Amino acid sequence: MTTPNELRLLPWSGSEGKPCYLSSDERGGYMSRLADNVEAVQLGTAAELLEEASETLNDRDVALDEMRRLVNELSGALRDVLRVATSRGHLLAVDGPRP
């Protein structure tokens, strides 16, 4: 087991929206790889939404409902990206910066 300051923040929430953490000595274990894959999907989704937002902002005829949907999806993606950044920041603090 890892020490409490080595817990990995996972890219999903638990019950009632509470954060989930992984305590394991295995960086390449199943749950670590699963978390890495989920993070990659979340970052990819955020990149796609950013591109969509750029296109939508250039469209002067976009409907208000479409803009609200996009803002809602961007908010969720930003929440995911912040969680990934927080998790990776904690990993860097534990492992030290990579060359």
LONUNU-308403 format. One record per atom (N, C-alpha, C): residue number from 0; residue in one letter; atom name; x negated, y negated, z negated. Coordinates in nm, 4 decimals. Example, Ala and Ser with C-alpha at 12.3 -4.5 7.8 and 13.67 -1.06 7.14 Angstrom:
BEGIN
REC  pos  code  site        c1        c2        c3
REC    0     A     N   -1.3190    0.5690   -0.7800
REC    0     A    CA   -1.2300    0.4500   -0.7800
REC    0     A     C   -1.3200    0.3300   -0.7800
REC    1     S     N   -1.2850    0.2250   -0.7080
REC    1     S    CA   -1.3670    0.1060   -0.7140
REC    1     S     C   -1.2900   -0.0030   -0.7870
//
This chain:
BEGIN
REC  pos  code  site        c1        c2        c3
REC    0     M     N   -0.0832    0.1188    0.0000
REC    0     M    CA    0.0000    0.0000    0.0000
REC    0     M     C   -0.0874   -0.1249    0.0000
REC    1     T     N   -0.0324   -0.2299    0.0555
REC    1     T    CA   -0.1038   -0.3565    0.0574
REC    1     T     C   -0.0667   -0.4379   -0.0647
REC    2     T     N   -0.1462   -0.5390   -0.0909
REC    2     T    CA   -0.1134   -0.6285   -0.2017
REC    2     T     C    0.0006   -0.7196   -0.1578
REC    3     P     N    0.0724   -0.7817   -0.2517
REC    3     P    CA    0.1881   -0.8640   -0.2159
REC    3     P     C    0.1565   -0.9753   -0.1159
REC    4     N     N    0.0354   -1.0312   -0.1179
REC    4     N    CA    0.0061   -1.1390   -0.0245
REC    4     N     C   -0.0297   -1.0860    0.1145
REC    5     E     N   -0.0265   -0.9527    0.1318
REC    5     E    CA   -0.0535   -0.8937    0.2613
REC    5     E     C    0.0732   -0.8392    0.3263
REC    6     L     N    0.1874   -0.8684    0.2720
REC    6     L    CA    0.3119   -0.8239    0.3315
REC    6     L     C    0.3325   -0.8930    0.4655
REC    7     R     N    0.3823   -0.8186    0.5619
REC    7     R    CA    0.4088   -0.8754    0.6936
REC    7     R     C    0.5559   -0.9134    0.7037
REC    8     L     N    0.5806   -1.0375    0.7376
REC    8     L    CA    0.7166   -1.0826    0.7635
REC    8     L     C    0.7617   -1.0214    0.8953
REC    9     L     N    0.8703   -0.9473    0.8922
REC    9     L    CA    0.9199   -0.8810    1.0125
REC    9     L     C    1.0081   -0.9757    1.0941
REC   10     P     N    1.0191   -0.9508    1.2245
REC   10     P    CA    1.0924   -1.0430    1.3119
REC   10     P     C    1.2442   -1.0241    1.3112
REC   11     W     N    1.2976   -0.9719    1.2047
REC   11     W    CA    1.4427   -0.9592    1.1901
REC   11     W     C    1.4781   -0.9832    1.0448
REC   12     S     N    1.6050   -1.0103    1.0232
REC   12     S    CA    1.6540   -1.0377    0.8877
REC   12     S     C    1.7226   -0.9149    0.8323
REC   13     G     N    1.7260   -0.9087    0.7014
REC   13     G    CA    1.7972   -0.8008    0.6341
REC   13     G     C    1.9388   -0.8437    0.6018
REC   14     S     N    1.9962   -0.7747    0.5073
REC   14     S    CA    2.1333   -0.8076    0.4681
REC   14     S     C    2.1402   -0.9506    0.4157
REC   15     E     N    2.2478   -1.0136    0.4471
REC   15     E    CA    2.2730   -1.1517    0.4054
REC   15     E     C    2.1685   -1.2491    0.4581
REC   16     G     N    2.1015   -1.2138    0.5682
REC   16     G    CA    2.0044   -1.3031    0.6309
REC   16     G     C    1.8729   -1.3164    0.5572
REC   17     K     N    1.8501   -1.2287    0.4617
REC   17     K    CA    1.7256   -1.2356    0.3839
REC   17     K     C    1.6088   -1.1820    0.4668
REC   18     P     N    1.4890   -1.2365    0.4451
REC   18     P    CA    1.3734   -1.1893    0.5209
REC   18     P     C    1.3371   -1.0446    0.4857
REC   19     C     N    1.2823   -0.9749    0.5849
REC   19     C    CA    1.2340   -0.8381    0.5655
REC   19     C     C    1.0823   -0.8389    0.5752
REC   20     Y     N    1.0189   -0.7591    0.4935
REC   20     Y    CA    0.8732   -0.7507    0.4908
REC   20     Y     C    0.8297   -0.6058    0.5060
REC   21     L     N    0.7105   -0.5886    0.5632
REC   21     L    CA    0.6506   -0.4570    0.5782
REC   21     L     C    0.5277   -0.4499    0.4886
REC   22     S     N    0.5220   -0.3455    0.4086
REC   22     S    CA    0.4056   -0.3210    0.3245
REC   22     S     C    0.3427   -0.1906    0.3715
REC   23     S     N    0.2290   -0.2019    0.4400
REC   23     S    CA    0.1626   -0.0837    0.4934
REC   23     S     C    0.0167   -0.1137    0.5207
REC   24     D     N   -0.0663   -0.0138    0.5044
REC   24     D    CA   -0.2071   -0.0280    0.5388
REC   24     D     C   -0.2304   -0.0016    0.6871
REC   25     E     N   -0.1305    0.0496    0.7568
REC   25     E    CA   -0.1438    0.0851    0.8973
REC   25     E     C   -0.1041   -0.0319    0.9873
REC   26     R     N   -0.2022   -0.0996    1.0462
REC   26     R    CA   -0.1731   -0.2083    1.1399
REC   26     R     C   -0.1158   -0.1541    1.2704
REC   27     G     N   -0.1504   -0.0299    1.3051
REC   27     G    CA   -0.1008    0.0301    1.4290
REC   27     G     C    0.0081    0.1311    1.4055
REC   28     G     N    0.0697    0.1288    1.2862
REC   28     G    CA    0.1762    0.2234    1.2539
REC   28     G     C    0.3041    0.1932    1.3310
REC   29     Y     N    0.3978    0.2858    1.3206
REC   29     Y    CA    0.5229    0.2749    1.3952
REC   29     Y     C    0.5940    0.1420    1.3696
REC   30     M     N    0.6123    0.1047    1.2441
REC   30     M    CA    0.6859   -0.0184    1.2132
REC   30     M     C    0.6103   -0.1429    1.2603
REC   31     S     N    0.4781   -0.1416    1.2500
REC   31     S    CA    0.3990   -0.2548    1.2995
REC   31     S     C    0.4138   -0.2687    1.4511
REC   32     R     N    0.4081   -0.1556    1.5213
REC   32     R    CA    0.4241   -0.1595    1.6675
REC   32     R     C    0.5650   -0.2036    1.7055
REC   33     L     N    0.6650   -0.1557    1.6315
REC   33     L    CA    0.8031   -0.1972    1.6567
REC   33     L     C    0.8172   -0.3480    1.6372
REC   34     A     N    0.7614   -0.3992    1.5286
REC   34     A    CA    0.7673   -0.5437    1.5024
REC   34     A     C    0.6956   -0.6213    1.6129
REC   35     D     N    0.5797   -0.5720    1.6569
REC   35     D    CA    0.5070   -0.6376    1.7665
REC   35     D     C    0.5917   -0.6432    1.8931
REC   36     N     N    0.6603   -0.5324    1.9241
REC   36     N    CA    0.7450   -0.5282    2.0439
REC   36     N     C    0.8638   -0.6225    2.0326
REC   37     V     N    0.9269   -0.6265    1.9162
REC   37     V    CA    1.0409   -0.7172    1.8959
REC   37     V     C    0.9933   -0.8621    1.9091
REC   38     E     N    0.8774   -0.8938    1.8509
REC   38     E    CA    0.8229   -1.0290    1.8632
REC   38     E     C    0.7970   -1.0646    2.0095
REC   39     A     N    0.7434   -0.9702    2.0868
REC   39     A    CA    0.7161   -0.9960    2.2285
REC   39     A     C    0.8455   -1.0258    2.3041
REC   40     V     N    0.9508   -0.9512    2.2739
REC   40     V    CA    1.0808   -0.9758    2.3379
REC   40     V     C    1.1335   -1.1135    2.2972
REC   41     Q     N    1.1227   -1.1465    2.1690
REC   41     Q    CA    1.1714   -1.2765    2.1217
REC   41     Q     C    1.0960   -1.3916    2.1885
REC   42     L     N    0.9651   -1.3793    2.2006
REC   42     L    CA    0.8862   -1.4844    2.2659
REC   42     L     C    0.9198   -1.4941    2.4140
REC   43     G     N    0.9418   -1.3808    2.4781
REC   43     G    CA    0.9810   -1.3812    2.6193
REC   43     G     C    1.1168   -1.4467    2.6399
REC   44     T     N    1.2099   -1.4175    2.5517
REC   44     T    CA    1.3427   -1.4790    2.5586
REC   44     T     C    1.3325   -1.6300    2.5408
REC   45     A     N    1.2498   -1.6735    2.4472
REC   45     A    CA    1.2315   -1.8171    2.4246
REC   45     A     C    1.1747   -1.8845    2.5485
REC   46     A     N    1.0790   -1.8202    2.6143
REC   46     A    CA    1.0200   -1.8763    2.7362
REC   46     A     C    1.1243   -1.8881    2.8472
REC   47     E     N    1.2082   -1.7863    2.8625
REC   47     E    CA    1.3147   -1.7899    2.9625
REC   47     E     C    1.4146   -1.9018    2.9322
REC   48     L     N    1.4514   -1.9167    2.8051
REC   48     L    CA    1.5458   -2.0218    2.7664
REC   48     L     C    1.4873   -2.1604    2.7879
REC   49     L     N    1.3586   -2.1758    2.7644
REC   49     L    CA    1.2938   -2.3044    2.7884
REC   49     L     C    1.3008   -2.3412    2.9365
REC   50     E     N    1.2767   -2.2439    3.0223
REC   50     E    CA    1.2876   -2.2679    3.1665
REC   50     E     C    1.4313   -2.3031    3.2049
REC   51     E     N    1.5272   -2.2292    3.1501
REC   51     E    CA    1.6684   -2.2576    3.1763
REC   51     E     C    1.7057   -2.3973    3.1273
REC   52     A     N    1.6532   -2.4367    3.0113
REC   52     A    CA    1.6831   -2.5689    2.9568
REC   52     A     C    1.6294   -2.6775    3.0488
REC   53     S     N    1.5103   -2.6589    3.1016
REC   53     S    CA    1.4533   -2.7578    3.1939
REC   53     S     C    1.5413   -2.7739    3.3171
REC   54     E     N    1.5876   -2.6618    3.3719
REC   54     E    CA    1.6748   -2.6666    3.4889
REC   54     E     C    1.8090   -2.7316    3.4553
REC   55     T     N    1.8643   -2.6972    3.3403
REC   55     T    CA    1.9946   -2.7493    3.3010
REC   55     T     C    1.9882   -2.8997    3.2759
REC   56     L     N    1.8811   -2.9463    3.2166
REC   56     L    CA    1.8677   -3.0894    3.1892
REC   56     L     C    1.8572   -3.1710    3.3180
REC   57     N     N    1.8110   -3.1088    3.4251
REC   57     N    CA    1.8015   -3.1776    3.5537
REC   57     N     C    1.9341   -3.1768    3.6299
REC   58     D     N    2.0304   -3.1001    3.5822
REC   58     D    CA    2.1612   -3.0899    3.6463
REC   58     D     C    2.2571   -3.1895    3.5814
REC   59     R     N    2.2867   -3.2960    3.6526
REC   59     R    CA    2.3745   -3.4001    3.5967
REC   59     R     C    2.5210   -3.3564    3.5886
REC   60     D     N    2.5554   -3.2463    3.6551
REC   60     D    CA    2.6936   -3.1997    3.6568
REC   60     D     C    2.7190   -3.0835    3.5597
REC   61     V     N    2.6243   -3.0572    3.4715
REC   61     V    CA    2.6400   -2.9446    3.3799
REC   61     V     C    2.7568   -2.9706    3.2846
REC   62     A     N    2.8343   -2.8650    3.2615
REC   62     A    CA    2.9514   -2.8759    3.1737
REC   62     A     C    2.9066   -2.8814    3.0269
REC   63     L     N    2.9847   -2.9483    2.9461
REC   63     L    CA    2.9546   -2.9608    2.8036
REC   63     L     C    2.9489   -2.8239    2.7365
REC   64     D     N    3.0396   -2.7330    2.7723
REC   64     D    CA    3.0387   -2.5983    2.7143
REC   64     D     C    2.9095   -2.5249    2.7474
REC   65     E     N    2.8608   -2.5419    2.8690
REC   65     E    CA    2.7352   -2.4790    2.9091
REC   65     E     C    2.6183   -2.5363    2.8290
REC   66     M     N    2.6193   -2.6660    2.8080
REC   66     M    CA    2.5130   -2.7302    2.7308
REC   66     M     C    2.5176   -2.6827    2.5853
REC   67     R     N    2.6355   -2.6694    2.5283
REC   67     R    CA    2.6484   -2.6198    2.3910
REC   67     R     C    2.5982   -2.4767    2.3789
REC   68     R     N    2.6315   -2.3915    2.4768
REC   68     R    CA    2.5847   -2.2533    2.4767
REC   68     R     C    2.4323   -2.2498    2.4791
REC   69     L     N    2.3738   -2.3317    2.5663
REC   69     L    CA    2.2290   -2.3352    2.5787
REC   69     L     C    2.1630   -2.3835    2.4492
REC   70     V     N    2.2173   -2.4875    2.3894
REC   70     V    CA    2.1620   -2.5386    2.2634
REC   70     V     C    2.1735   -2.4329    2.1541
REC   71     N     N    2.2830   -2.3607    2.1497
REC   71     N    CA    2.3008   -2.2540    2.0515
REC   71     N     C    2.1958   -2.1443    2.0713
REC   72     E     N    2.1744   -2.1034    2.1965
REC   72     E    CA    2.0746   -2.0003    2.2251
REC   72     E     C    1.9334   -2.0505    2.1974
REC   73     L     N    1.9064   -2.1768    2.2293
REC   73     L    CA    1.7747   -2.2348    2.1997
REC   73     L     C    1.7496   -2.2398    2.0491
REC   74     S     N    1.8520   -2.2711    1.9719
REC   74     S    CA    1.8379   -2.2743    1.8257
REC   74     S     C    1.8003   -2.1372    1.7723
REC   75     G     N    1.8664   -2.0335    1.8212
REC   75     G    CA    1.8336   -1.8976    1.7793
REC   75     G     C    1.6925   -1.8586    1.8199
REC   76     A     N    1.6540   -1.8953    1.9428
REC   76     A    CA    1.5195   -1.8630    1.9904
REC   76     A     C    1.4138   -1.9371    1.9093
REC   77     L     N    1.4401   -2.0624    1.8760
REC   77     L    CA    1.3454   -2.1392    1.7955
REC   77     L     C    1.3299   -2.0768    1.6566
REC   78     R     N    1.4398   -2.0317    1.5991
REC   78     R    CA    1.4355   -1.9641    1.4689
REC   78     R     C    1.3470   -1.8393    1.4778
REC   79     D     N    1.3637   -1.7614    1.5866
REC   79     D    CA    1.2827   -1.6415    1.6058
REC   79     D     C    1.1350   -1.6759    1.6235
REC   80     V     N    1.1061   -1.7769    1.7040
REC   80     V    CA    0.9675   -1.8158    1.7301
REC   80     V     C    0.9010   -1.8668    1.6018
REC   81     L     N    0.9742   -1.9407    1.5213
REC   81     L    CA    0.9188   -1.9878    1.3936
REC   81     L     C    0.8878   -1.8708    1.3005
REC   82     R     N    0.9736   -1.7697    1.3015
REC   82     R    CA    0.9492   -1.6510    1.2191
REC   82     R     C    0.8235   -1.5779    1.2682
REC   83     V     N    0.8093   -1.5653    1.4008
REC   83     V    CA    0.6892   -1.5014    1.4576
REC   83     V     C    0.5652   -1.5810    1.4195
REC   84     A     N    0.5719   -1.7129    1.4326
REC   84     A    CA    0.4570   -1.7975    1.3993
REC   84     A     C    0.4220   -1.7860    1.2508
REC   85     T     N    0.5218   -1.7834    1.1657
REC   85     T    CA    0.4983   -1.7685    1.0222
REC   85     T     C    0.4333   -1.6340    0.9928
REC   86     S     N    0.4874   -1.5285    1.0531
REC   86     S    CA    0.4329   -1.3952    1.0317
REC   86     S     C    0.2883   -1.3867    1.0792
REC   87     R     N    0.2625   -1.4375    1.1974
REC   87     R    CA    0.1266   -1.4309    1.2517
REC   87     R     C    0.0315   -1.5215    1.1742
REC   88     G     N    0.0818   -1.6318    1.1243
REC   88     G    CA   -0.0009   -1.7178    1.0408
REC   88     G     C   -0.0414   -1.6479    0.9134
REC   89     H     N    0.0506   -1.5721    0.8541
REC   89     H    CA    0.0187   -1.4954    0.7335
REC   89     H     C   -0.0822   -1.3865    0.7656
REC   90     L     N   -0.0672   -1.3213    0.8812
REC   90     L    CA   -0.1630   -1.2172    0.9197
REC   90     L     C   -0.3015   -1.2763    0.9393
REC   91     L     N   -0.3088   -1.3955    0.9989
REC   91     L    CA   -0.4391   -1.4602    1.0176
REC   91     L     C   -0.5027   -1.4945    0.8835
REC   92     A     N   -0.4208   -1.5375    0.7893
REC   92     A    CA   -0.4737   -1.5731    0.6576
REC   92     A     C   -0.5312   -1.4508    0.5870
REC   93     V     N   -0.4696   -1.3340    0.6085
REC   93     V    CA   -0.5167   -1.2117    0.5459
REC   93     V     C   -0.6381   -1.1566    0.6180
REC   94     D     N   -0.6314   -1.1510    0.7523
REC   94     D    CA   -0.7384   -1.0909    0.8323
REC   94     D     C   -0.8526   -1.1862    0.8603
REC   95     G     N   -0.8253   -1.3139    0.8553
REC   95     G    CA   -0.9243   -1.4138    0.8971
REC   95     G     C   -0.9105   -1.4384    1.0472
REC   96     P     N   -0.9615   -1.5505    1.0952
REC   96     P    CA   -0.9472   -1.5820    1.2373
REC   96     P     C   -1.0244   -1.4824    1.3232
REC   97     R     N   -0.9682   -1.4553    1.4400
REC   97     R    CA   -1.0340   -1.3660    1.5350
REC   97     R     C   -1.1249   -1.4472    1.6255
REC   98     P     N   -1.2392   -1.3882    1.6612
REC   98     P    CA   -1.3328   -1.4626    1.7500
REC   98     P     C   -1.2776   -1.4798    1.8886
//
